[in-house]
Amino acid sequence: MPEPQSFKNHGRLDPPQHFIAVPILFINFIACIVITVRIAISHEPQMLGLHIWLVIVSFALLVAAVNMRIKDLRVQDRVIRLEERLRYAALLQPADLAASSKLTFRQIIALRFASDAELPALIARAIAENLTSKQIKESITTWRADDLRV
């Protein structure tokens, strides 16, 4: 059985993206550059245009892979923000709910790991002390796992 999620192990990697797709595309990009430079040095102009095009395409593929991951994370952040606003509306008193509008986006993202019981006090502390997301996560005593992340 996997270890329960906590501050120490809450980071997440996407193995197909981080360990397969992006490294292969990066190696492909570097290899295309090396081959193109060798062709340019050997004075084979009939092949140079094709290899320059391969460098451009390999760069575009690398950019596309990274861009897809960035967009996935942006959508996830928007969903987290929405979920947390709904959670705050259900758990917080009206005064605390109004004060929660002072939270930064990074603070909201970090507070999603706090249990319902400790959330109001942690929100008040985050606002009063301007806690960073790391400080908020370190302050959580009862961790609320988020296993459905991208």
C-alpha positions in Angstrom: 0.0 0.0 0.0 1.4 3.4 -0.9 2.5 5.8 1.8 -0.2 8.4 2.7 0.4 11.8 1.0 2.2 14.4 3.1 4.4 17.5 2.7 7.4 15.3 2.1 5.9 13.2 -0.7 3.2 15.4 -2.3 5.2 16.3 -5.4 4.2 14.6 -8.6 5.9 13.7 -11.8 4.3 12.4 -15.0 6.7 9.6 -16.0 5.6 9.3 -19.7 6.0 13.1 -20.0 9.0 13.7 -17.8 11.1 10.5 -18.5 10.1 9.5 -22.0 8.6 12.1 -24.3 10.5 15.2 -23.3 13.9 13.6 -23.0 13.5 11.8 -26.4 12.3 15.0 -28.1 15.2 16.9 -26.5 17.8 14.3 -27.7 16.2 14.4 -31.1 16.5 18.2 -31.3 20.2 18.1 -30.3 20.9 15.2 -32.7 19.3 17.2 -35.6 21.4 20.2 -34.8 24.6 18.1 -34.7 23.8 16.4 -38.0 22.9 19.7 -39.6 26.2 21.3 -38.5 28.1 18.3 -39.8 26.3 18.6 -43.2 27.1 22.3 -43.3 30.8 21.7 -42.6 31.0 19.0 -45.2 29.6 21.4 -47.8 26.7 19.3 -49.0 24.2 22.1 -49.8 21.7 19.8 -51.4 21.1 18.2 -48.0 21.4 21.3 -45.8 17.9 22.6 -46.4 16.3 19.3 -45.4 18.3 19.1 -42.2 17.5 22.7 -41.3 13.9 21.8 -41.7 14.3 18.8 -39.5 15.9 21.0 -36.8 12.8 23.3 -37.0 10.3 20.4 -36.8 12.2 18.8 -33.9 12.2 22.1 -32.0 8.5 22.5 -32.7 7.8 19.0 -31.3 9.8 19.8 -28.2 7.9 23.1 -27.7 4.6 21.3 -28.2 5.3 18.7 -25.6 6.3 21.2 -23.0 3.4 23.5 -23.9 0.9 20.7 -23.5 2.2 20.0 -19.9 2.0 23.7 -19.1 -1.6 24.0 -20.3 -2.5 20.8 -18.4 -1.2 22.4 -15.2 -3.0 25.7 -15.9 -6.3 23.9 -16.3 -5.6 22.0 -13.1 -4.9 25.2 -11.2 -8.1 26.7 -12.4 -10.1 23.7 -11.3 -8.3 23.8 -7.9 -9.2 27.5 -7.5 -12.9 26.7 -8.2 -13.0 23.7 -5.9 -11.4 25.7 -3.1 -13.8 28.6 -3.5 -16.7 26.1 -3.2 -15.0 24.6 -0.2 -14.5 27.9 1.5 -18.2 28.8 0.9 -19.2 25.6 2.6 -16.8 25.8 5.6 -16.1 29.4 6.4 -18.1 32.0 8.3 -19.1 35.0 6.2 -16.3 37.2 7.7 -13.7 34.6 7.1 -15.0 34.0 3.6 -14.7 37.7 2.8 -11.1 37.7 4.2 -10.2 34.7 2.0 -10.3 37.0 -1.0 -7.0 38.4 0.2 -5.2 35.0 -0.4 -2.8 34.8 -3.3 -3.3 32.1 -5.9 -0.3 30.1 -4.6 -1.6 30.3 -1.1 -5.0 28.8 -2.3 -3.2 26.1 -4.1 -1.2 25.2 -0.9 -4.3 25.4 1.3 -6.1 22.6 -0.6 -4.0 20.1 1.4 -5.3 21.4 4.7 -8.1 19.4 6.4 -11.5 21.0 6.8 -11.0 21.3 10.6 -7.7 23.3 10.3 -8.6 25.3 7.2 -10.2 28.4 8.8 -7.3 29.0 11.2 -4.7 28.4 8.6 -6.4 30.8 6.2 -6.4 33.5 8.9 -2.7 32.8 9.6 -1.8 32.8 5.9 -3.3 36.2 5.5 -2.0 37.7 8.7 1.6 36.4 8.3 1.6 36.4 4.5 2.8 32.8 4.5 4.4 31.3 1.4 2.9 28.1 -0.1 5.8 26.1 1.4 5.2 27.6 4.8 1.5 26.8 4.5 2.2 23.2 3.5 4.7 22.8 6.4 2.0 24.1 8.8 -0.6 21.6 7.9 -1.0 19.0 10.7 -3.7 16.8 9.1 -2.9 16.4 5.4 -5.8 16.2 2.9 -4.4 14.1 0.0 -4.9 15.2 -3.6 -4.3 12.1 -5.6 -6.2 13.2 -8.7 -3.7 15.7 -9.9 -2.4 16.0 -13.5 
